[in-house]
Every structure is written in C-alpha cells, then in structure tokens.
Amino acid sequence: EADLEKDRLPLPDGTADAITCMHLVEHLREPGRLFEEVRRLLAPAGRVYFETPHPRSLTASRRVPMRGEMITTNFYDDPGHVRLVTPLQLASLCRSHGLVPEKCGVSRNWLIAAAYGWYRWRKPSRSRQIAYTHFLGWSSYLVARAADRKQH
C-alpha cells in the first residue's frame, strides 16, 4: 500500500516493462508523484497505459439502478473522483515527467458497444447499461513510453 500523492513505491528503479493505471489519476488531487514513480519504475523500453473517464462522462445520465445495485455512468457518480483529467492533460503530465505520449483515444470494447443496438430496445438491465457506456465511449486512454534517460 502507498499514498500515490506522496509515497515512493517499494520497487527498484527501471524494473517495470509495463504499468497500467486504470481509473486512478482522476482520484488524485496531485498526480505528479504518480507520474514520477511511473517514470522511475519503467524500464528503458517500458510502456504505461492510463485510462480515465472521458470528458463526455460529465454529461452521461446519473446512476442507473439495476436490481438493487447502482451502475456508475456519470463522472460525478463516484464520490472518489477529484477532477476530470483529459487526454491532453495526461499527455502534458507525461511530458513533464519524462514520458513520451505515443497514442491516445477513446477506450471501447466494440463488440459490447455494437450490442447496444440490440439492447437499446430491451428493458433496462445491467447488460444494456454496460453496452451503452461502451457505445458512448465512457473512458479515454493514453499510452506513453519512457523517454531516453539521458535526455531527461
């Protein structure tokens, strides 16, 4: 366990070939430390994948009740969300911490998104809501690589 806003992770430098940060950055008030640690931990050819709620999640319908459980669709449905982090902001954070953005976009599972065409006309269900969020493109992603340590 670690406080990603202030702690150093107990791992050796340059030992991670890949790091995945899914739905993490938007929970941090000060994400700089996370990016420092990602850079420190990545091996020279290492890559990092960040995924955050897409800005369009701000306008998605609010929580949808399904069989007694709430499904998060709007950014504000999760009380742990501190701030929306756009792909441009992710890229800027990466660059300022020695990471080189390579690719970004909307995260979707196209098979599930395509199923929304069928579910749309069915009664509300968990499957319908999940298909809708993939159709909407609820998350955005960014892939970055470690910059040459000599340059940074």
N, C-alpha and C positions, 0 to 999 in steps of 0.2 A: 504494500500500500504506500501511496505517496500523495502529497498535495502537489498537483501538477502546476500550481501557480508559484510555488516557491522551492520545492524539494528537488534534489538531484536523484535520479533513479539509480538503484544499486546494481548497475550493469557496467561492464567495461566499454570504453570508447571504441567506436568503429566495428562493432561486432554484429550489427543487425543488417541482414541483406534486404529485409523488407519490414516496414512498420505500417500498421493500419490504424487509423484514428477515425472511427465511425461514430458520428453524433457525439462528439466530445468537445470540440472547440467552442461551440455555442453555449456551453455550460461554464466557461471560464471568463472571469472578469478581465484578467491579464493573461492572455495566451502566449506571451513572449517566452516564458520559461519552457513551455511545452515545445515550442519550435527550437529553442536552444538545445533541449535534450534530444529531440529527433535528429538534429544535425550532428550532435556529439555521438550518438549511437549508430548512425548509419555508416556502413562500410563504404569504401570508395565508389563502388558501382551500385550502392543501395538505392532503393526507391521507397517513397512514402505515399500512402493513399489517404486522403482526407475526404470525409463525406459529412455534409451538414444539411440542415433543412434549406431548401431553395427559397428565395425571396417570395415565390408565389404561394408558399405555405402561409404567408401572412393573411392572405385573402381566402384561404380554404375554409369550408364550413367548420364550426366548432365541434367539440367532442360528439361522437356518434355512439349512442348506447346500443350495445348488441348483447342480448341475453345476459344482462346484468353487468357487463364489462364495457368500459369506455375505450373507444379507439381514438387515438390521437391523430388528428389531421391538420389542425391549425397550429402554427408555431407557438402560440400562447397557451395551448392546452397543457404543455409540460411546464410546471412551475419552476423547474430547474434551469430553463432556458434563460440566460442572462442577456444575450444580444444576438441578433442575426449576423452571420458572417457570410458575406457574398463571395463568389469565386474570385472577384478582383481583390478583395481584402485578403483572402487566403494567399493569392499569388504574391501580393505585396509583403505579407508576413514571411512567406517562404524566402523571397529575395533578400529581405533584410536580415535573415538568419543563415545565409549561405546555402540555400536550397534553390534549385533551378526548376521552375514550373515547366512541365512538359505537355500536359494535356488537361483540359477541364471540360465539363459539360453537365448535362442532366443525367442523373442516375435513374435508370428504369430497367425493369425486367419486362422486355417487350412481349413475352408470352403472356404474362399476367396482365399487362396493360391491354393487350388485344382482347382478353376475356371480358373486359369491361363492357364491350359492345353487346355481349350476351347478358351479363349480369345487370346491366342498366335497366332492363325491362322486368327484372325479377324483384321480389320483395326484398327489403333491406336485410343484409346479412354481413357477417364478418368478411366473407369472400368478396362480396360486392364492394365493400368499402376498401379493402386492400387493392382490388383491381382498379378502383377509382384513383387511389393515391399513386399507383404506378402510371396510370393513364395521364394524370395531371403532371407527373414529374415532380414529386414532393421533395426530392433531395438533389443537391448538386455535389459534384466531386472535383477533386484536383489531384493529379499525380505529379510528384516532383522527385528530383534526384539530388543526390549530394553534389555540391559544386566541388571543383578541384580545391583541395585544402590549401594549396599554395597560393591560390587567388584570393582566398578569404582570410 
